[in-house]
Amino acid sequence: MEFNDKLNNRNLLNDFGLIIQTGTAELLEFPERKESLFYDWTDEHGAQYDLDSPKFEDKEITLRCAILADDNTQFWQYYNGFFAELSKPNWQKLYIFDHDKIYDCFYKKSGNFNKATKRLKNVDKVFVKFNLTLQVKCDIQ
């Protein structure tokens, strides 16, 4: 299986040892609609809404990620490199291969780190799972 997801045109697996395990489906959800202007007339039932030009919110999503490294030294290189790329100024470009789409986003927070040593093909690997929360720009036209 190939992993071709990218951050700012850098392959997440090749450059940072990172794979996105779950959470990309949240990117497919429709954005929440912003509240429309309205007036609630006292002498009429209900309210009058301005529905001429609906607007939508950005999305906050949480991705379940994992970093796989040969040893602790490589893990820290991947970890620091990924955070440096993720925390650059301005919007970041997250390409999700399964969607064939680039999303504008920025880093909000991370958590639930779980670091373990795994044996893959009889070789010890450092395996760290964590949650990554991003703010994703609404791209509705």
C-alpha positions, 0 to 999 in steps of 0.5 A, a space after each residue: 500500500 502506498 501513502 501519498 498524502 502530502 503537507 506543502 507538497 512534502 510526502 508525509 510518509 517519506 519525509 516525516 514517517 507519518 501516516 494518517 490512520 483515520 479522520 479524513 472523512 471529516 473533510 468530506 462533511 458539509 460545513 456548518 452554515 453561519 447564522 443568517 441575518 433575520 428580523 423577528 416581527 412582533 406582529 407576525 408569526 415566525 421571523 424573516 430571514 435573509 437567505 440571499 447569500 448563505 455563508 459557511 464556517 471553516 471546519 475543525 477536524 481531528 486526524 488520528 496519525 502515527 509516526 513510524 521510525 527506525 529508532 528514537 533519533 529518527 523519531 525526533 527528526 521526523 517529529 521536529 521536522 513535521 512540527 516545523 512544516 505544520 507550524 509555518 506561517 499562513 495556510 498550509 496545503 494538506 493533500 489527501 490522496 484518497 480525495 485527490 484534493 488539497 485542503 488549506 489548513 493550519 495547526 490548532 493542537 495535538 494530543 493523546 500521544 502513545 509511544 511504543 516499540 513495535 516489532 515489524 519483520 523482526 525489527 524493532 521500530 518506534 511507533 507513536 500514535 497521536 491526534 492532530 487537530 487542524 482548522 480547515 478553510 471553507 472552500 465552498 464556492 
